[in-house]
Amino acid sequence: MTGKHDIEARLDRSLRHQIEVPQLDRRFDAAVWARIEAAEAPATQPRVAAESARASNASRWLAISNLIGVLVTLGIVGYFVLRTYGGIDVSMNLPVPAGLDVEVPMISDARVTQVVSVLGQVLGVAAVLFGLSFTSVGRRLRASLS
């Protein structure tokens, strides 16, 4: 049996002497990584450019929509401030054609105040919930409800 092992050992030594394996060092690693980066560079640059263009367009539209929202908010706030403190009053007296007698129901000031305050609270809560739905908390709540 030792003869078989001797033959295998001689064959193994013979093969090791025939095959020369170069020693791999840092230069080899650097060359491999340079080739990998060179191969990936053309593939990633157009994608990066497209993503940055898409992000630029999205940020531009976000800035425009924010500007519109700010202008509308300032306009509404300005209207109510001028109406409250400036004496500006918008009348709702519409001309009625002759022969058409339509009576407008009279609503007390207390009832109008009560309806406006309740509607203001309802609209405020709805606006907060709508804004919350765009956050991560809102997404988790929607996912748990559905």
C-alpha positions in Angstrom: 0.0 0.0 0.0 2.8 2.3 0.5 3.7 2.0 -3.1 0.4 3.6 -4.1 0.9 6.5 -1.7 4.5 6.9 -3.0 3.2 7.1 -6.6 0.6 9.6 -5.6 3.1 11.7 -3.8 5.5 11.7 -6.7 2.7 12.7 -9.1 1.6 15.5 -6.8 5.2 16.9 -6.6 5.5 16.6 -10.3 2.3 18.5 -10.9 3.3 21.2 -8.4 6.6 21.7 -10.3 4.9 21.9 -13.7 2.3 24.5 -12.7 3.7 27.8 -11.7 1.2 29.9 -9.7 2.1 33.6 -9.6 2.0 35.2 -6.2 -0.9 37.6 -5.9 -0.1 40.9 -4.2 -1.6 44.3 -3.8 -0.8 45.3 -7.3 -2.9 42.5 -8.6 -5.8 43.5 -6.4 -5.5 47.1 -7.5 -5.5 46.1 -11.1 -8.6 44.0 -10.7 -10.5 46.8 -8.9 -9.4 49.3 -11.5 -10.8 47.0 -14.3 -14.0 46.6 -12.3 -14.4 50.3 -11.9 -13.6 51.0 -15.5 -16.3 48.5 -16.6 -18.9 49.9 -14.3 -18.2 53.6 -14.9 -19.9 53.9 -18.3 -22.9 51.9 -17.0 -23.5 54.0 -13.9 -22.8 57.5 -15.3 -25.9 57.7 -17.5 -28.0 56.3 -14.7 -26.6 58.8 -12.2 -27.2 61.6 -14.7 -30.8 60.6 -15.3 -31.4 60.2 -11.6 -30.0 63.6 -10.8 -32.0 65.2 -13.7 -35.1 63.5 -12.3 -34.3 64.7 -8.8 -33.7 68.2 -10.1 -37.1 68.3 -11.9 -38.8 66.9 -8.8 -37.2 69.5 -6.5 -38.1 72.3 -9.0 -41.8 71.2 -9.0 -41.8 70.9 -5.2 -40.4 74.4 -4.9 -43.0 75.8 -7.3 -45.9 74.0 -5.5 -44.5 75.3 -2.2 -44.3 78.8 -3.6 -47.9 78.6 -4.8 -49.1 77.3 -1.4 -47.3 80.1 0.4 -48.8 82.8 -1.9 -52.3 81.4 -1.5 -51.9 81.2 2.3 -50.6 84.8 2.4 -53.5 85.9 0.3 -56.1 84.2 2.5 -54.5 85.5 5.7 -54.2 89.0 4.2 -57.9 88.9 3.2 -59.1 87.8 6.6 -56.8 90.3 8.4 -58.0 93.2 6.3 -61.6 92.0 6.6 -61.3 91.7 10.4 -59.3 94.9 11.2 -59.6 97.0 8.1 -63.4 97.3 7.8 -63.6 95.5 4.4 -66.8 93.7 4.0 -67.9 91.6 1.1 -71.6 91.9 0.5 -73.6 89.0 -0.8 -76.6 91.0 -2.0 -77.4 89.6 -5.4 -79.8 91.4 -7.7 -83.2 89.6 -7.9 -85.1 89.8 -11.1 -88.4 91.7 -11.0 -91.4 89.5 -10.1 -89.3 86.9 -8.4 -89.9 87.2 -4.7 -87.4 84.9 -2.9 -87.0 85.2 0.8 -83.6 84.4 2.2 -83.9 82.5 5.5 -82.6 84.4 8.5 -79.9 82.7 10.5 -79.0 84.1 13.8 -75.4 85.3 14.4 -75.0 82.8 17.2 -75.8 79.9 14.9 -73.4 81.2 12.2 -70.7 81.5 14.9 -71.4 78.0 16.1 -71.3 76.5 12.5 -68.2 78.3 11.6 -66.3 77.2 14.7 -67.3 73.6 14.2 -66.5 73.6 10.5 -63.2 75.2 11.3 -62.3 72.5 13.7 -63.4 69.7 11.4 -61.4 71.2 8.5 -58.4 71.7 10.7 -58.5 68.0 11.8 -59.0 66.8 8.2 -56.0 68.9 7.1 -53.8 67.5 9.8 -54.8 64.0 9.0 -54.3 64.6 5.3 -50.8 65.9 5.9 -50.1 63.1 8.3 -51.0 60.5 5.6 -47.9 61.5 3.7 -45.5 60.8 6.5 -44.1 57.4 7.5 -46.5 57.2 10.4 -49.4 57.7 8.1 -48.2 55.1 5.6 -47.9 52.6 8.5 -51.4 53.4 9.7 -52.8 53.0 6.2 -51.0 49.7 5.8 -52.3 48.4 9.1 -55.9 49.4 8.3 -55.9 47.8 4.9 
